[in-house]
Every structure is written in C-alpha cells, then in structure tokens.
Amino acid sequence: MRPHGNIEQPVLDGANVRLEPLSREHLPALEKIAFDERIWRYMTTRVETPKDLEAWLEAALKVAATGTQLPWVTVLKRENRVVGSTRFIDLDMHNRTVEIGHTWITPELHQKGVNPEAKLLQLAYGFDTLGLNRVALKTHHENLQSQAAMKKLGAVYEGTFRNHYVMPDGSLRHSVWFSITKEEWPQVREGLQQRLSAFC
C-alpha cells in the first residue's frame, strides 16, 4: 500500500487483473505499450515519446501526493504484464465521491475483459471499502466506444459539459458525464460479474 492523505492506496487483486499503485519502477513496462496513438486520441494529454511518458508519470505521482488522486497500473496476471493504467480522480472523502478516469489499456486487449474487471475492482474498492456515495466517469464527446462502455457498465448519463477542454490539437472537447451511485452499485456489480464469467 502507498499512503495518500489518510488513505493507504492498496493493490486491487482480481481473478485475471491486478491494479498496482503507479510508481517510477513501472516506467520501463509502460514504455512497451504506451506509444500507440489510439490510446491518446481522446485524452487531454498526448504521449508520443519516452520523455512525454516520463512527464505523464511524474505529473501523476505529483498529484497523487496531494491525496486527491490514486493512480494504478493495470497488470494482466497470467502474463504478469503491465497493460495499461487507470486512476481515482478528485477523491473527496467529505462528500464521498470520486471519478474514475485517465483509463487506458493497450488496444490489443480491448474487448478482452480487462477493462470490466479493472472497473469492478475500482468500484468495489470505492463503494465497499471507502463507503463512497457516487463514482463518476467522463469521456470525449466523440469517443462513442467509451460512452457505450460506460452505459454497458450500468452507469447513468448525467449530461455534457460543453467546451470543457482545449485538446492538444486546439480543438474543443465536450465532456460526456456518467455516474454510478451507491444505490445502483449492487445491480452494477452483479452485471459486471455476469459479464466477466463469460471470459473465464
């Protein structure tokens, strides 16, 4: 575990996926998968070079030290291989809310059950361990695949923040927001468990 404010960030261990707290030691493993342009197409950060990746990692660790973000790397257990990264963003223990974001997985493992299991681990930690009331997710308005995945997860569409970000290429991004509440979590968990059983 790694301390963040009053929270010890844990390793989250599932059947096929393990989420490990992001550290500088993960940089070589991340370099093997992080330079596919498809990963960063809808992100507000671009990572194209090892220097970009190092800056991305250092920025993640810096904000993690404030206790408002918990960054993990995603590990495929059967290969003991780092295959992506994800975070808790804007963790607010007073209001008991958080956002799951900065999520990416090497494209070769899309639709392979990695992302749903990672989400199950994060949601279980958020709702069952931290006692959160709400977990949010957001995505680029053009990222229809991500929006479909959030709906399939069981998250509820809340609205769109128009002209929310200026992207690295200068274009404007509208952010499409979804959330899951503590009341919805049991049904979401059951749906995720059923989905994941198909990958076993």
BALOBA-1460 file (C-alpha; in Angstrom, 3 decimals):
// residues 200
<rec num="1" residu="m" x="0.000" y="0.000" z="0.000"/>
<rec num="2" residu="r" x="1.002" y="3.615" z="-0.552"/>
<rec num="3" residu="p" x="-0.286" y="6.428" z="1.694"/>
<rec num="4" residu="h" x="-2.407" y="9.223" z="0.165"/>
<rec num="5" residu="g" x="-3.567" y="11.637" z="2.817"/>
<rec num="6" residu="n" x="-5.465" y="9.451" z="5.256"/>
<rec num="7" residu="i" x="-5.852" y="6.624" z="2.714"/>
<rec num="8" residu="e" x="-3.450" y="3.768" z="2.095"/>
<rec num="9" residu="q" x="-3.689" y="3.072" z="-1.629"/>
<rec num="10" residu="p" x="-3.972" y="-0.692" z="-1.969"/>
<rec num="11" residu="v" x="-3.159" y="-3.243" z="-4.600"/>
<rec num="12" residu="l" x="-6.513" y="-4.369" z="-6.019"/>
<rec num="13" residu="d" x="-6.325" y="-8.037" z="-6.937"/>
<rec num="14" residu="g" x="-8.861" y="-9.788" z="-9.150"/>
<rec num="15" residu="a" x="-9.080" y="-13.127" z="-10.917"/>
<rec num="16" residu="n" x="-7.243" y="-12.020" z="-14.057"/>
<rec num="17" residu="v" x="-6.288" y="-8.395" z="-13.400"/>
<rec num="18" residu="r" x="-4.258" y="-6.709" z="-10.685"/>
<rec num="19" residu="l" x="-4.134" y="-2.954" z="-10.106"/>
<rec num="20" residu="e" x="-0.818" y="-1.839" z="-8.572"/>
<rec num="21" residu="p" x="-0.138" y="1.701" z="-7.290"/>
<rec num="22" residu="l" x="1.728" y="3.537" z="-10.054"/>
<rec num="23" residu="s" x="5.442" y="4.055" z="-9.385"/>
<rec num="24" residu="r" x="8.560" y="5.071" z="-11.279"/>
<rec num="25" residu="e" x="9.531" y="1.395" z="-11.381"/>
<rec num="26" residu="h" x="6.661" y="0.825" z="-13.817"/>
<rec num="27" residu="l" x="8.116" y="3.171" z="-16.437"/>
<rec num="28" residu="p" x="10.019" y="0.509" z="-18.476"/>
<rec num="29" residu="a" x="6.917" y="-1.693" z="-18.665"/>
<rec num="30" residu="l" x="4.743" y="1.253" z="-19.670"/>
<rec num="31" residu="e" x="7.206" y="2.202" z="-22.419"/>
<rec num="32" residu="k" x="6.454" y="-1.121" z="-24.124"/>
<rec num="33" residu="i" x="2.785" y="-0.271" z="-24.642"/>
<rec num="34" residu="a" x="2.204" y="3.486" z="-24.283"/>
<rec num="35" residu="f" x="3.087" y="4.846" z="-27.723"/>
<rec num="36" residu="d" x="0.068" y="3.651" z="-29.696"/>
<rec num="37" residu="e" x="-1.650" y="6.827" z="-30.904"/>
<rec num="38" residu="r" x="-5.077" y="5.211" z="-30.442"/>
<rec num="39" residu="i" x="-4.578" y="5.346" z="-26.664"/>
<rec num="40" residu="w" x="-4.271" y="9.131" z="-26.538"/>
<rec num="41" residu="r" x="-6.665" y="10.198" z="-29.298"/>
<rec num="42" residu="y" x="-9.357" y="11.435" z="-26.914"/>
<rec num="43" residu="m" x="-7.091" y="12.289" z="-23.967"/>
<rec num="44" residu="t" x="-6.222" y="15.828" z="-22.880"/>
<rec num="45" residu="t" x="-2.567" y="14.708" z="-22.728"/>
<rec num="46" residu="r" x="-0.523" y="13.383" z="-25.638"/>
<rec num="47" residu="v" x="2.175" y="10.777" z="-25.074"/>
<rec num="48" residu="e" x="4.321" y="10.187" z="-28.144"/>
<rec num="49" residu="t" x="7.876" y="9.833" z="-26.792"/>
<rec num="50" residu="p" x="9.633" y="8.368" z="-23.731"/>
<rec num="51" residu="k" x="10.078" y="11.926" z="-22.476"/>
<rec num="52" residu="d" x="6.312" y="12.512" z="-22.767"/>
<rec num="53" residu="l" x="5.638" y="9.297" z="-20.861"/>
<rec num="54" residu="e" x="8.040" y="10.204" z="-18.085"/>
<rec num="55" residu="a" x="6.373" y="13.625" z="-17.771"/>
<rec num="56" residu="w" x="2.954" y="11.930" z="-17.672"/>
<rec num="57" residu="l" x="4.120" y="9.603" z="-14.895"/>
<rec num="58" residu="e" x="5.749" y="12.367" z="-12.835"/>
<rec num="59" residu="a" x="2.613" y="14.507" z="-13.126"/>
<rec num="60" residu="a" x="0.507" y="11.562" z="-11.931"/>
<rec num="61" residu="l" x="2.764" y="10.970" z="-8.922"/>
<rec num="62" residu="k" x="2.808" y="14.666" z="-8.060"/>
<rec num="63" residu="v" x="-0.972" y="14.963" z="-7.923"/>
<rec num="64" residu="a" x="-1.208" y="11.604" z="-6.158"/>
<rec num="65" residu="a" x="0.884" y="13.029" z="-3.350"/>
<rec num="66" residu="t" x="-1.937" y="15.507" z="-2.619"/>
<rec num="67" residu="g" x="-4.289" y="12.628" z="-1.794"/>
<rec num="68" residu="t" x="-6.886" y="13.624" z="-4.392"/>
<rec num="69" residu="q" x="-5.866" y="11.034" z="-6.983"/>
<rec num="70" residu="l" x="-4.966" y="7.349" z="-6.753"/>
<rec num="71" residu="p" x="-3.160" y="6.138" z="-9.902"/>
<rec num="72" residu="w" x="-2.710" y="2.450" z="-10.682"/>
<rec num="73" residu="v" x="-1.112" y="0.400" z="-13.433"/>
<rec num="74" residu="t" x="-3.205" y="-2.440" z="-14.815"/>
<rec num="75" residu="v" x="-1.457" y="-5.825" z="-14.783"/>
<rec num="76" residu="l" x="-2.596" y="-8.900" z="-16.711"/>
<rec num="77" residu="k" x="-1.911" y="-11.589" z="-14.136"/>
<rec num="78" residu="r" x="-1.442" y="-14.606" z="-16.400"/>
<rec num="79" residu="e" x="1.468" y="-12.838" z="-18.115"/>
<rec num="80" residu="n" x="2.457" y="-10.635" z="-15.158"/>
<rec num="81" residu="r" x="2.496" y="-7.808" z="-17.709"/>
<rec num="82" residu="v" x="1.572" y="-4.147" z="-17.377"/>
<rec num="83" residu="v" x="-1.153" y="-3.482" z="-19.955"/>
<rec num="84" residu="g" x="-2.453" y="-0.023" z="-19.038"/>
<rec num="85" residu="s" x="-3.286" y="2.456" z="-16.308"/>
<rec num="86" residu="t" x="-6.268" y="3.957" z="-14.504"/>
<rec num="87" residu="r" x="-6.961" y="6.358" z="-11.613"/>
<rec num="88" residu="f" x="-9.278" y="7.667" z="-8.997"/>
<rec num="89" residu="i" x="-9.608" y="11.422" z="-9.678"/>
<rec num="90" residu="d" x="-10.956" y="14.157" z="-7.383"/>
<rec num="91" residu="l" x="-11.326" y="11.830" z="-4.421"/>
<rec num="92" residu="d" x="-13.488" y="13.696" z="-1.904"/>
<rec num="93" residu="m" x="-13.922" y="11.776" z="1.339"/>
<rec num="94" residu="h" x="-16.069" y="14.506" z="2.902"/>
<rec num="95" residu="n" x="-18.763" y="14.141" z="0.241"/>
<rec num="96" residu="r" x="-17.693" y="10.561" z="-0.507"/>
<rec num="97" residu="t" x="-17.342" y="10.961" z="-4.251"/>
<rec num="98" residu="v" x="-14.706" y="10.135" z="-6.841"/>
<rec num="99" residu="e" x="-14.217" y="9.934" z="-10.598"/>
<rec num="100" residu="i" x="-12.617" y="7.006" z="-12.413"/>
<rec num="101" residu="g" x="-10.530" y="8.340" z="-15.277"/>
<rec num="102" residu="h" x="-7.216" y="8.538" z="-17.110"/>
<rec num="103" residu="t" x="-8.014" y="4.955" z="-18.073"/>
<rec num="104" residu="w" x="-6.213" y="3.326" z="-20.975"/>
<rec num="105" residu="i" x="-5.405" y="-0.222" z="-21.990"/>
<rec num="106" residu="t" x="-3.193" y="-1.439" z="-24.789"/>
<rec num="107" residu="p" x="-5.521" y="-1.765" z="-27.814"/>
<rec num="108" residu="e" x="-4.650" y="-5.439" z="-28.299"/>
<rec num="109" residu="l" x="-6.627" y="-6.192" z="-25.122"/>
<rec num="110" residu="h" x="-9.747" y="-4.174" z="-25.895"/>
<rec num="111" residu="q" x="-12.904" y="-6.302" z="-25.615"/>
<rec num="112" residu="k" x="-10.954" y="-8.978" z="-23.689"/>
<rec num="113" residu="g" x="-12.466" y="-8.414" z="-20.263"/>
<rec num="114" residu="v" x="-9.554" y="-6.426" z="-18.842"/>
<rec num="115" residu="n" x="-11.356" y="-3.093" z="-18.524"/>
<rec num="116" residu="p" x="-14.565" y="-4.508" z="-16.979"/>
<rec num="117" residu="e" x="-12.546" y="-6.368" z="-14.343"/>
<rec num="118" residu="a" x="-10.465" y="-3.281" z="-13.569"/>
<rec num="119" residu="k" x="-13.680" y="-1.271" z="-13.183"/>
<rec num="120" residu="l" x="-15.139" y="-3.952" z="-10.904"/>
<rec num="121" residu="l" x="-12.042" y="-3.771" z="-8.701"/>
<rec num="122" residu="q" x="-12.155" y="0.023" z="-8.530"/>
<rec num="123" residu="l" x="-15.894" y="0.216" z="-7.918"/>
<rec num="124" residu="a" x="-15.751" y="-2.442" z="-5.207"/>
<rec num="125" residu="y" x="-12.930" y="-0.571" z="-3.507"/>
<rec num="126" residu="g" x="-14.798" y="2.715" z="-3.804"/>
<rec num="127" residu="f" x="-18.218" y="1.566" z="-2.643"/>
<rec num="128" residu="d" x="-17.436" y="-1.374" z="-0.348"/>
<rec num="129" residu="t" x="-14.176" y="-0.237" z="1.257"/>
<rec num="130" residu="l" x="-14.282" y="3.566" z="1.145"/>
<rec num="131" residu="g" x="-18.064" y="3.811" z="1.514"/>
<rec num="132" residu="l" x="-18.479" y="6.235" z="-1.401"/>
<rec num="133" residu="n" x="-21.844" y="7.656" z="-2.407"/>
<rec num="134" residu="r" x="-21.036" y="8.290" z="-6.076"/>
<rec num="135" residu="v" x="-18.485" y="7.289" z="-8.700"/>
<rec num="136" residu="a" x="-18.342" y="9.397" z="-11.862"/>
<rec num="137" residu="l" x="-16.883" y="8.773" z="-15.306"/>
<rec num="138" residu="k" x="-16.495" y="11.158" z="-18.227"/>
<rec num="139" residu="t" x="-15.271" y="10.978" z="-21.797"/>
<rec num="140" residu="h" x="-14.768" y="12.943" z="-25.025"/>
<rec num="141" residu="h" x="-17.981" y="13.617" z="-26.926"/>
<rec num="142" residu="e" x="-16.567" y="11.858" z="-29.999"/>
<rec num="143" residu="n" x="-15.470" y="8.766" z="-28.062"/>
<rec num="144" residu="l" x="-18.572" y="6.731" z="-28.773"/>
<rec num="145" residu="q" x="-16.845" y="3.462" z="-27.827"/>
<rec num="146" residu="s" x="-16.133" y="4.777" z="-24.339"/>
<rec num="147" residu="q" x="-19.667" y="6.121" z="-23.956"/>
<rec num="148" residu="a" x="-21.084" y="2.736" z="-24.970"/>
<rec num="149" residu="a" x="-18.791" y="1.011" z="-22.467"/>
<rec num="150" residu="m" x="-19.973" y="3.288" z="-19.663"/>
<rec num="151" residu="k" x="-23.614" y="2.560" z="-20.488"/>
<rec num="152" residu="k" x="-22.872" y="-1.172" z="-20.645"/>
<rec num="153" residu="l" x="-21.235" y="-0.852" z="-17.231"/>
<rec num="154" residu="g" x="-24.558" y="0.361" z="-15.875"/>
<rec num="155" residu="a" x="-23.543" y="3.985" z="-15.410"/>
<rec num="156" residu="v" x="-26.237" y="6.629" z="-15.885"/>
<rec num="157" residu="y" x="-25.789" y="9.549" z="-18.308"/>
<rec num="158" residu="e" x="-25.873" y="12.835" z="-16.404"/>
<rec num="159" residu="g" x="-25.158" y="15.488" z="-19.017"/>
<rec num="160" residu="t" x="-22.490" y="17.125" z="-21.142"/>
<rec num="161" residu="f" x="-20.048" y="19.869" z="-20.184"/>
<rec num="162" residu="r" x="-19.804" y="21.867" z="-23.402"/>
<rec num="163" residu="n" x="-16.435" y="23.364" z="-24.438"/>
<rec num="164" residu="h" x="-14.934" y="21.714" z="-21.365"/>
<rec num="165" residu="y" x="-11.338" y="21.270" z="-22.524"/>
<rec num="166" residu="v" x="-9.000" y="22.562" z="-25.189"/>
<rec num="167" residu="m" x="-7.360" y="19.497" z="-26.696"/>
<rec num="168" residu="p" x="-3.650" y="19.314" z="-27.587"/>
<rec num="169" residu="d" x="-4.517" y="19.944" z="-31.259"/>
<rec num="170" residu="g" x="-6.515" y="23.054" z="-30.328"/>
<rec num="171" residu="s" x="-9.951" y="21.532" z="-30.844"/>
<rec num="172" residu="l" x="-12.671" y="21.838" z="-28.216"/>
<rec num="173" residu="r" x="-13.826" y="18.838" z="-26.233"/>
<rec num="174" residu="h" x="-17.260" y="18.466" z="-24.720"/>
<rec num="175" residu="s" x="-17.155" y="16.057" z="-21.763"/>
<rec num="176" residu="v" x="-19.949" y="13.481" z="-21.514"/>
<rec num="177" residu="w" x="-20.595" y="12.546" z="-17.876"/>
<rec num="178" residu="f" x="-21.920" y="9.319" z="-16.356"/>
<rec num="179" residu="s" x="-22.168" y="8.110" z="-12.766"/>
<rec num="180" residu="i" x="-22.985" y="5.187" z="-10.527"/>
<rec num="181" residu="t" x="-24.489" y="5.756" z="-7.078"/>
<rec num="182" residu="k" x="-24.273" y="3.565" z="-4.007"/>
<rec num="183" residu="e" x="-27.917" y="2.581" z="-4.519"/>
<rec num="184" residu="e" x="-27.129" y="1.340" z="-8.049"/>
<rec num="185" residu="w" x="-23.903" y="-0.413" z="-7.118"/>
<rec num="186" residu="p" x="-25.355" y="-3.876" z="-6.217"/>
<rec num="187" residu="q" x="-27.006" y="-4.171" z="-9.634"/>
<rec num="188" residu="v" x="-23.900" y="-2.852" z="-11.417"/>
<rec num="189" residu="r" x="-21.710" y="-5.344" z="-9.527"/>
<rec num="190" residu="e" x="-23.974" y="-8.250" z="-10.456"/>
<rec num="191" residu="g" x="-23.933" y="-7.217" z="-14.116"/>
<rec num="192" residu="l" x="-20.149" y="-6.946" z="-14.166"/>
<rec num="193" residu="q" x="-19.720" y="-10.325" z="-12.508"/>
<rec num="194" residu="q" x="-22.002" y="-11.922" z="-15.083"/>
<rec num="195" residu="r" x="-20.073" y="-10.295" z="-17.933"/>
<rec num="196" residu="l" x="-16.742" y="-11.408" z="-16.553"/>
<rec num="197" residu="s" x="-17.923" y="-15.006" z="-16.184"/>
<rec num="198" residu="a" x="-18.019" y="-15.144" z="-19.993"/>
<rec num="199" residu="f" x="-14.250" y="-14.517" z="-20.116"/>
<rec num="200" residu="c" x="-13.390" y="-17.307" z="-17.646"/>
